[in-house]
Amino acid sequence: MQEFDFDDLHPDTLAIRAGTTRSEFGEHSDAMYLTSSFCVGSAEEASLKFTNQIPGFIYSRFTNPTVSAFEARLAALEGGERAIATASGMAAILALGMAHLKAGDHVVASSGLFGATIQLFNAYFMKFGVEVSYASPTDPAAWQAAAKPNTRLFFLETPSNPLTDVADIAAIADIAHANGALLAVDNCFCTPILQQPLKLGADLVVHSATKYLDGQGRVLGGAVVGSKELIEPVYLFLRTAGPSLSPFNAWVILKGMETLPIRMRAHCENALKLAQWLESRPEIERVYYPGLPSHPQHALAQKQQHGGGGIVSFEVKGGREAAWALVDRVQLLSRTANLGDVRSTITHPASTTHGRVSPEARAAAGIREGLIRISVGLENIDDLIADLARGLA
Ligand SMILES: *Cc1c(COP(=O)(O)O)cnc(C)c1O
Protein backbone atom coordinates (compact mmCIF):
# COMPACT_ATOMS: atom_id res chain seq x y z
CA MET A 1 0.00 0.00 0.00
CA GLN A 2 1.15 3.52 -0.73
CA GLU A 3 2.19 5.24 2.49
CA PHE A 4 2.47 8.94 1.62
CA ASP A 5 0.48 11.73 0.17
CA PHE A 6 2.60 12.51 -2.89
CA ASP A 7 1.07 15.85 -3.80
CA ASP A 8 3.73 18.13 -2.34
CA LEU A 9 6.85 16.22 -3.28
CA HIS A 10 9.47 17.27 -5.84
CA PRO A 11 10.09 15.36 -9.10
CA ASP A 12 13.40 13.96 -7.79
CA THR A 13 11.50 12.33 -4.93
CA LEU A 14 8.53 11.19 -7.02
CA ALA A 15 10.85 9.49 -9.53
CA ILE A 16 12.17 7.30 -6.70
CA ARG A 17 9.18 6.91 -4.38
CA ALA A 18 5.87 7.33 -6.26
CA GLY A 19 3.99 4.18 -7.17
CA THR A 20 5.90 1.86 -4.85
CA THR A 21 3.74 -0.72 -3.11
CA ARG A 22 5.03 -3.39 -0.75
CA SER A 23 3.88 -6.95 -0.40
CA GLU A 24 3.64 -8.81 2.93
CA PHE A 25 7.44 -9.34 2.70
CA GLY A 26 8.17 -5.61 2.95
CA GLU A 27 10.64 -5.58 0.05
CA HIS A 28 12.49 -2.25 -0.13
CA SER A 29 13.03 -2.04 -3.90
CA ASP A 30 10.02 -2.69 -6.15
CA ALA A 31 9.41 -6.41 -6.69
CA MET A 32 8.74 -7.80 -10.15
CA TYR A 33 5.51 -9.76 -10.56
CA LEU A 34 6.17 -12.06 -13.51
CA THR A 35 2.82 -13.78 -13.63
CA SER A 36 0.22 -13.83 -16.36
CA SER A 37 -2.76 -14.35 -14.05
CA PHE A 38 -3.83 -13.99 -10.42
CA CYS A 39 -5.76 -16.43 -8.20
CA VAL A 40 -8.90 -15.65 -6.23
CA GLY A 41 -10.18 -17.11 -2.97
CA SER A 42 -13.68 -18.00 -4.14
CA ALA A 43 -16.02 -18.10 -7.12
CA GLU A 44 -17.79 -15.06 -5.73
CA GLU A 45 -14.55 -13.06 -5.50
CA ALA A 46 -13.75 -13.96 -9.13
CA SER A 47 -17.16 -12.73 -10.22
CA LEU A 48 -16.85 -9.45 -8.28
CA LYS A 49 -13.39 -8.76 -9.73
CA PHE A 50 -14.33 -9.58 -13.34
CA THR A 51 -17.32 -7.26 -13.15
CA ASN A 52 -15.26 -4.45 -11.55
CA GLN A 53 -17.30 -4.47 -8.34
CA ILE A 54 -14.15 -4.89 -6.27
CA PRO A 55 -10.61 -3.90 -7.30
CA GLY A 56 -7.90 -6.49 -7.79
CA PHE A 57 -5.60 -8.11 -10.27
CA ILE A 58 -7.06 -10.67 -12.68
CA TYR A 59 -4.83 -11.09 -15.70
CA SER A 60 -1.72 -9.21 -16.87
CA ARG A 61 -3.29 -8.10 -20.15
CA PHE A 62 -5.58 -5.98 -17.92
CA THR A 63 -3.38 -5.01 -14.99
CA ASN A 64 -0.29 -6.22 -13.13
CA PRO A 65 1.23 -4.85 -9.88
CA THR A 66 4.61 -4.02 -11.45
CA VAL A 67 2.95 -2.33 -14.42
CA SER A 68 0.63 -0.43 -12.06
CA ALA A 69 3.66 0.84 -10.10
CA PHE A 70 5.17 2.21 -13.33
CA GLU A 71 1.84 3.82 -14.26
CA ALA A 72 1.47 5.47 -10.85
CA ARG A 73 5.04 6.79 -10.90
CA LEU A 74 4.68 8.28 -14.39
CA ALA A 75 1.26 9.79 -13.61
CA ALA A 76 2.72 11.46 -10.50
CA LEU A 77 5.64 12.91 -12.48
CA GLU A 78 3.41 14.20 -15.31
CA GLY A 79 0.85 15.62 -12.89
CA GLY A 80 -1.89 13.44 -14.44
CA GLU A 81 -4.65 11.53 -12.66
CA ARG A 82 -3.92 8.24 -14.36
CA ALA A 83 -1.44 6.61 -16.74
CA ILE A 84 -1.85 3.47 -18.80
CA ALA A 85 1.22 1.51 -19.88
CA THR A 86 1.63 0.07 -23.37
CA ALA A 87 4.04 -2.32 -25.08
CA SER A 88 5.82 0.52 -26.91
CA GLY A 89 5.51 4.20 -27.70
CA MET A 90 3.77 3.39 -30.98
CA ALA A 91 1.29 1.15 -29.11
CA ALA A 92 0.50 4.17 -26.90
CA ILE A 93 -0.31 6.34 -29.94
CA LEU A 94 -2.34 3.51 -31.51
CA ALA A 95 -4.29 2.98 -28.26
CA LEU A 96 -4.96 6.69 -27.95
CA GLY A 97 -6.36 6.77 -31.51
CA MET A 98 -8.45 3.61 -31.08
CA ALA A 99 -9.91 4.98 -27.84
CA HIS A 100 -10.67 8.53 -28.92
CA LEU A 101 -11.21 8.49 -32.72
CA LYS A 102 -13.82 7.00 -35.03
CA ALA A 103 -14.44 6.97 -38.79
CA GLY A 104 -15.34 10.45 -39.99
CA ASP A 105 -13.19 12.21 -37.39
CA HIS A 106 -10.43 14.62 -38.34
CA VAL A 107 -7.00 14.95 -36.73
CA VAL A 108 -4.64 17.90 -36.98
CA ALA A 109 -1.08 16.66 -36.48
CA SER A 110 2.24 18.41 -36.34
CA SER A 111 4.24 18.25 -39.58
CA GLY A 112 7.34 17.49 -37.50
CA LEU A 113 6.37 14.11 -36.08
CA PHE A 114 8.36 10.93 -35.47
CA GLY A 115 8.45 8.92 -38.75
CA ALA A 116 6.45 5.91 -37.51
CA THR A 117 3.76 8.24 -36.11
CA ILE A 118 3.27 9.83 -39.55
CA GLN A 119 3.16 6.31 -41.03
CA LEU A 120 0.57 5.19 -38.44
CA PHE A 121 -1.65 8.17 -39.24
CA ASN A 122 -1.28 8.03 -43.05
CA ALA A 123 -1.27 4.26 -43.65
CA TYR A 124 -3.63 3.06 -40.90
CA PHE A 125 -5.80 5.75 -39.30
CA MET A 126 -6.69 7.02 -42.78
CA LYS A 127 -7.56 3.44 -43.86
CA PHE A 128 -10.24 3.40 -41.16
CA GLY A 129 -11.77 6.68 -42.28
CA VAL A 130 -9.92 9.10 -40.01
CA GLU A 131 -8.79 12.15 -41.91
CA VAL A 132 -5.41 13.69 -40.98
CA SER A 133 -4.03 17.10 -41.88
CA TYR A 134 -0.68 18.54 -40.91
CA ALA A 135 0.22 21.92 -39.45
CA SER A 136 3.55 23.49 -38.61
CA PRO A 137 4.46 23.04 -34.92
CA THR A 138 5.85 26.57 -34.81
CA ASP A 139 2.77 28.31 -36.27
CA PRO A 140 -0.31 28.14 -33.97
CA ALA A 141 -2.37 30.03 -36.60
CA ALA A 142 -1.87 27.07 -38.97
CA TRP A 143 -3.61 24.79 -36.43
CA GLN A 144 -6.61 27.11 -36.31
CA ALA A 145 -6.67 27.19 -40.13
CA ALA A 146 -6.50 23.37 -40.32
CA ALA A 147 -9.33 22.78 -37.80
CA LYS A 148 -12.72 21.58 -39.15
CA PRO A 149 -16.09 20.95 -37.54
CA ASN A 150 -15.20 17.23 -37.22
CA THR A 151 -11.74 17.80 -35.72
CA ARG A 152 -11.48 15.62 -32.63
CA LEU A 153 -7.74 15.53 -31.89
CA PHE A 154 -4.66 17.75 -32.15
CA PHE A 155 -1.42 15.72 -31.98
CA LEU A 156 1.89 17.38 -31.25
CA GLU A 157 5.50 16.52 -30.49
CA THR A 158 7.76 19.13 -28.90
CA PRO A 159 10.66 19.50 -29.34
CA SER A 160 10.13 17.73 -32.65
CA ASN A 161 12.18 14.84 -33.95
CA PRO A 162 14.73 15.41 -35.39
CA LEU A 163 14.64 19.19 -35.99
CA THR A 164 13.89 20.22 -32.38
CA ASP A 165 11.13 22.66 -33.40
CA VAL A 166 9.46 23.91 -30.23
CA ALA A 167 5.66 24.22 -30.26
CA ASP A 168 3.76 26.55 -27.95
CA ILE A 169 1.74 23.97 -25.99
CA ALA A 170 -0.46 26.49 -24.15
CA ALA A 171 -1.37 28.39 -27.35
CA ILE A 172 -2.16 25.21 -29.32
CA ALA A 173 -4.15 23.78 -26.37
CA ASP A 174 -6.35 26.89 -26.41
CA ILE A 175 -6.96 26.50 -30.16
CA ALA A 176 -7.76 22.78 -29.74
CA HIS A 177 -10.29 23.51 -27.00
CA ALA A 178 -11.88 26.40 -28.92
CA ASN A 179 -12.49 23.87 -31.73
CA GLY A 180 -13.85 21.14 -29.45
CA ALA A 181 -10.75 18.98 -29.89
CA LEU A 182 -8.36 17.29 -27.46
CA LEU A 183 -4.64 18.07 -27.47
CA ALA A 184 -2.25 15.11 -27.11
CA VAL A 185 1.49 15.78 -26.70
CA ASP A 186 4.26 13.24 -27.31
CA ASN A 187 6.57 14.13 -24.39
CA CYS A 188 9.27 11.62 -25.26
CA PHE A 189 12.10 14.12 -25.83
CA CYS A 190 11.64 16.20 -22.67
CA THR A 191 10.16 13.71 -20.23
CA PRO A 192 8.16 15.17 -17.30
CA ILE A 193 11.43 16.34 -15.75
CA LEU A 194 11.88 19.02 -18.43
CA GLN A 195 8.27 19.65 -19.46
CA GLN A 196 4.77 18.91 -18.13
CA PRO A 197 2.31 19.34 -21.01
CA LEU A 198 -0.79 18.64 -18.87
CA LYS A 199 0.06 21.66 -16.71
CA LEU A 200 0.30 23.78 -19.89
CA GLY A 201 -3.21 22.78 -20.99
CA ALA A 202 -2.73 19.52 -22.93
CA ASP A 203 -5.35 16.82 -22.33
CA LEU A 204 -3.20 13.75 -22.93
CA VAL A 205 0.51 12.92 -22.90
CA VAL A 206 2.01 9.97 -24.74
CA HIS A 207 5.42 8.46 -24.08
CA SER A 208 7.88 6.12 -25.61
CA ALA A 209 9.29 4.75 -22.34
CA THR A 210 11.88 3.05 -24.56
CA LYS A 211 13.81 6.31 -24.56
CA TYR A 212 14.71 8.40 -21.50
CA LEU A 213 12.37 6.70 -19.01
CA ASP A 214 14.32 3.45 -19.34
CA GLY A 215 17.37 5.54 -20.19
CA GLN A 216 19.74 2.66 -20.79
CA GLY A 217 18.48 1.31 -24.10
CA ARG A 218 17.19 -2.02 -22.77
CA VAL A 219 13.46 -2.48 -23.29
CA LEU A 220 10.46 -1.12 -25.18
CA GLY A 221 7.52 0.48 -23.45
CA GLY A 222 5.05 3.33 -23.68
CA ALA A 223 2.24 5.08 -21.87
CA VAL A 224 -0.69 7.44 -22.18
CA VAL A 225 -1.33 9.88 -19.30
CA GLY A 226 -4.30 12.15 -18.58
CA SER A 227 -7.51 12.50 -16.61
CA LYS A 228 -9.33 9.40 -15.35
CA GLU A 229 -12.12 10.13 -17.80
CA LEU A 230 -9.85 10.27 -20.87
CA ILE A 231 -7.67 7.32 -19.82
CA GLU A 232 -10.49 4.84 -19.09
CA PRO A 233 -11.29 4.25 -22.81
CA VAL A 234 -7.56 3.78 -23.51
CA TYR A 235 -7.45 1.15 -20.75
CA LEU A 236 -10.53 -0.60 -22.17
CA PHE A 237 -8.89 -0.77 -25.62
CA LEU A 238 -5.69 -2.27 -24.15
CA ARG A 239 -7.61 -4.75 -22.03
CA THR A 240 -9.47 -5.90 -25.15
CA ALA A 241 -6.77 -5.70 -27.82
CA GLY A 242 -3.67 -6.52 -25.79
CA PRO A 243 -0.69 -4.23 -26.62
CA SER A 244 -0.02 -4.17 -22.87
CA LEU A 245 3.36 -3.64 -21.19
CA SER A 246 5.19 -6.73 -19.95
CA PRO A 247 5.84 -6.69 -16.16
CA PHE A 248 9.52 -7.37 -16.84
CA ASN A 249 9.78 -4.26 -19.03
CA ALA A 250 7.78 -2.25 -16.49
CA TRP A 251 10.24 -3.24 -13.77
CA VAL A 252 13.27 -2.28 -15.90
CA ILE A 253 11.70 1.11 -16.69
CA LEU A 254 10.75 1.67 -13.02
CA LYS A 255 14.40 1.18 -12.04
CA GLY A 256 15.46 3.50 -14.87
CA MET A 257 13.06 6.22 -13.73
CA GLU A 258 14.73 6.43 -10.33
CA THR A 259 17.66 8.22 -11.98
CA LEU A 260 15.58 10.13 -14.56
CA PRO A 261 15.86 13.61 -12.96
CA ILE A 262 19.61 13.40 -12.46
CA ARG A 263 20.14 11.90 -15.93
CA MET A 264 18.04 14.56 -17.68
CA ARG A 265 20.07 17.35 -16.09
CA ALA A 266 23.30 15.67 -17.20
CA HIS A 267 21.96 15.06 -20.75
CA CYS A 268 21.07 18.77 -21.02
CA GLU A 269 24.49 19.87 -19.81
CA ASN A 270 26.37 17.64 -22.29
CA ALA A 271 24.03 18.50 -25.18
CA LEU A 272 24.44 22.25 -24.68
CA LYS A 273 28.23 21.95 -24.70
CA LEU A 274 28.14 19.79 -27.82
CA ALA A 275 25.73 22.16 -29.61
CA GLN A 276 27.96 25.14 -28.80
CA TRP A 277 31.01 23.31 -30.14
CA LEU A 278 29.21 22.25 -33.34
CA GLU A 279 28.06 25.82 -33.92
CA SER A 280 31.72 26.94 -33.92
CA ARG A 281 32.76 24.44 -36.62
CA PRO A 282 33.21 25.49 -40.28
CA GLU A 283 32.02 22.07 -41.59
CA ILE A 284 28.57 22.63 -40.06
CA GLU A 285 25.87 24.58 -41.88
CA ARG A 286 23.38 24.83 -39.06
CA VAL A 287 22.75 23.46 -35.55
CA TYR A 288 19.28 22.71 -34.16
CA TYR A 289 19.16 22.81 -30.36
CA PRO A 290 16.54 24.66 -28.27
CA GLY A 291 19.16 25.58 -25.66
CA LEU A 292 21.12 27.72 -28.15
CA PRO A 293 20.23 31.43 -28.44
CA SER A 294 20.34 30.93 -32.26
CA HIS A 295 17.37 28.51 -32.08
CA PRO A 296 14.26 30.24 -33.51
CA GLN A 297 12.12 29.25 -30.49
CA HIS A 298 14.83 29.67 -27.84
CA ALA A 299 12.74 32.09 -25.75
CA LEU A 300 9.70 29.80 -25.85
CA ALA A 301 11.85 26.79 -24.91
CA GLN A 302 13.24 28.67 -21.94
CA LYS A 303 9.74 29.47 -20.76
CA GLN A 304 8.19 26.06 -21.42
CA GLN A 305 11.06 23.65 -20.69
CA HIS A 306 13.53 23.24 -17.83
CA GLY A 307 16.49 22.68 -20.16
CA GLY A 308 17.18 22.15 -23.86
CA GLY A 309 17.01 18.34 -23.74
CA GLY A 310 19.49 15.73 -24.96
CA ILE A 311 18.90 15.78 -28.72
CA VAL A 312 21.10 17.88 -30.99
CA SER A 313 20.67 17.90 -34.77
CA PHE A 314 22.82 19.63 -37.36
CA GLU A 315 23.39 19.90 -41.08
CA VAL A 316 26.84 19.13 -42.43
CA LYS A 317 27.94 20.89 -45.60
CA GLY A 318 28.04 18.42 -48.53
CA GLY A 319 24.67 16.65 -48.28
CA ARG A 320 24.20 12.89 -47.91
CA GLU A 321 27.80 12.05 -48.89
CA ALA A 322 29.28 14.21 -46.12
CA ALA A 323 26.66 13.06 -43.60
CA TRP A 324 27.27 9.37 -44.30
CA ALA A 325 31.06 9.92 -44.12
CA LEU A 326 30.65 11.40 -40.64
CA VAL A 327 28.41 8.53 -39.51
CA ASP A 328 30.94 6.00 -40.84
CA ARG A 329 34.00 7.64 -39.26
CA VAL A 330 32.98 8.09 -35.62
CA GLN A 331 34.31 5.41 -33.28
CA LEU A 332 32.70 6.15 -29.91
CA LEU A 333 29.16 7.21 -30.87
CA SER A 334 26.89 4.26 -31.64
CA ARG A 335 25.46 4.01 -35.14
CA THR A 336 21.86 3.29 -34.15
CA ALA A 337 18.55 5.09 -34.36
CA ASN A 338 17.70 4.70 -30.68
CA LEU A 339 17.78 7.78 -28.49
CA GLY A 340 17.51 8.70 -24.84
CA ASP A 341 20.27 6.29 -23.83
CA VAL A 342 23.29 6.93 -21.58
CA ARG A 343 25.31 5.99 -24.70
CA SER A 344 25.46 8.70 -27.37
CA THR A 345 24.01 7.69 -30.73
CA ILE A 346 24.32 9.12 -34.24
CA THR A 347 21.65 8.84 -36.95
CA HIS A 348 21.10 10.02 -40.52
CA PRO A 349 17.32 10.65 -40.38
CA ALA A 350 16.69 10.98 -44.15
CA SER A 351 17.83 7.40 -44.81
CA THR A 352 16.73 5.73 -41.55
CA THR A 353 14.00 7.01 -39.19
CA HIS A 354 12.37 8.98 -42.02
CA GLY A 355 13.46 6.58 -44.80
CA ARG A 356 9.96 5.12 -45.32
CA VAL A 357 8.39 8.56 -45.53
CA SER A 358 7.91 9.78 -49.12
CA PRO A 359 10.52 12.27 -50.40
CA GLU A 360 7.79 14.95 -50.64
CA ALA A 361 6.66 14.42 -47.04
CA ARG A 362 10.31 14.37 -45.95
CA ALA A 363 10.99 17.68 -47.70
CA ALA A 364 7.83 19.15 -46.15
CA ALA A 365 9.10 18.05 -42.73
CA GLY A 366 12.45 19.77 -43.43
CA ILE A 367 14.54 16.58 -43.24
CA ARG A 368 17.45 17.38 -45.57
CA GLU A 369 20.16 15.02 -46.83
CA GLY A 370 22.95 16.58 -44.77
CA LEU A 371 21.03 16.30 -41.51
CA ILE A 372 22.52 14.35 -38.61
CA ARG A 373 20.80 13.69 -35.27
CA ILE A 374 22.77 13.01 -32.13
CA SER A 375 21.26 11.74 -28.92
CA VAL A 376 23.81 13.06 -26.48
CA GLY A 377 24.57 10.51 -23.80
CA LEU A 378 26.40 10.74 -20.52
CA GLU A 379 29.96 9.98 -21.64
CA ASN A 380 32.55 12.67 -20.92
CA ILE A 381 31.83 15.61 -23.23
CA ASP A 382 35.48 16.01 -24.26
CA ASP A 383 35.54 12.42 -25.52
CA LEU A 384 32.36 13.01 -27.54
CA ILE A 385 33.74 16.19 -29.06
CA ALA A 386 37.02 14.45 -29.94
CA ASP A 387 35.08 11.64 -31.66
CA LEU A 388 33.03 14.07 -33.75
CA ALA A 389 36.11 16.14 -34.59
CA ARG A 390 37.69 12.94 -35.90
CA GLY A 391 34.53 12.21 -37.89
CA LEU A 392 34.48 15.66 -39.46
CA ALA A 393 38.21 15.72 -40.28
C1 LIG B 1 10.69 6.38 -30.37
C2 LIG B 1 9.61 7.35 -30.45
C3 LIG B 1 8.28 6.93 -30.55
C4 LIG B 1 7.90 5.47 -30.67
O1 LIG B 1 8.25 4.73 -29.56
P1 LIG B 1 8.58 3.16 -29.57
O2 LIG B 1 8.75 2.84 -28.14
O3 LIG B 1 9.79 2.96 -30.41
O4 LIG B 1 7.40 2.48 -30.18
C5 LIG B 1 7.30 7.90 -30.57
N1 LIG B 1 7.60 9.21 -30.50
C6 LIG B 1 8.87 9.64 -30.41
C7 LIG B 1 9.14 11.11 -30.33
C8 LIG B 1 9.91 8.74 -30.38
O5 LIG B 1 11.18 9.18 -30.30
Ligand as a Chemical Component Dictionary entry (heavy atoms), coordinates in Angstrom:
data_LIG
# 
_chem_comp.id                   LIG 
_chem_comp.type                 NON-POLYMER 
_chem_comp.pdbx_formal_charge   0 
_chem_comp.three_letter_code    LIG 
# 
loop_
_chem_comp_atom.comp_id 
_chem_comp_atom.atom_id 
_chem_comp_atom.alt_atom_id 
_chem_comp_atom.type_symbol 
_chem_comp_atom.charge 
_chem_comp_atom.model_Cartn_x 
_chem_comp_atom.model_Cartn_y 
_chem_comp_atom.model_Cartn_z 
_chem_comp_atom.pdbx_ordinal 
LIG C1 C1 C 0 10.691 6.379  -30.367 1  
LIG C2 C2 C 0 9.608  7.348  -30.447 2  
LIG C3 C3 C 0 8.279  6.935  -30.550 3  
LIG C4 C4 C 0 7.902  5.473  -30.673 4  
LIG O1 O1 O 0 8.251  4.735  -29.555 5  
LIG P1 P1 P 0 8.576  3.160  -29.568 6  
LIG O2 O2 O 0 8.749  2.841  -28.136 7  
LIG O3 O3 O 0 9.790  2.961  -30.407 8  
LIG O4 O4 O 0 7.397  2.483  -30.185 9  
LIG C5 C5 C 0 7.296  7.898  -30.570 10 
LIG N1 N1 N 0 7.595  9.207  -30.501 11 
LIG C6 C6 C 0 8.866  9.644  -30.408 12 
LIG C7 C7 C 0 9.139  11.105 -30.326 13 
LIG C8 C8 C 0 9.914  8.743  -30.378 14 
LIG O5 O5 O 0 11.176 9.179  -30.302 15 
# 
loop_
_chem_comp_bond.comp_id 
_chem_comp_bond.atom_id_1 
_chem_comp_bond.atom_id_2 
_chem_comp_bond.value_order 
_chem_comp_bond.pdbx_ordinal 
LIG C1 C2 SING 1  
LIG C2 C3 SING 2  
LIG C2 C8 DOUB 3  
LIG C3 C4 SING 4  
LIG C3 C5 DOUB 5  
LIG C4 O1 SING 6  
LIG O1 P1 SING 7  
LIG P1 O2 DOUB 8  
LIG P1 O3 SING 9  
LIG P1 O4 SING 10 
LIG C5 N1 SING 11 
LIG N1 C6 DOUB 12 
LIG C6 C7 SING 13 
LIG C6 C8 SING 14 
LIG C8 O5 SING 15 
# 
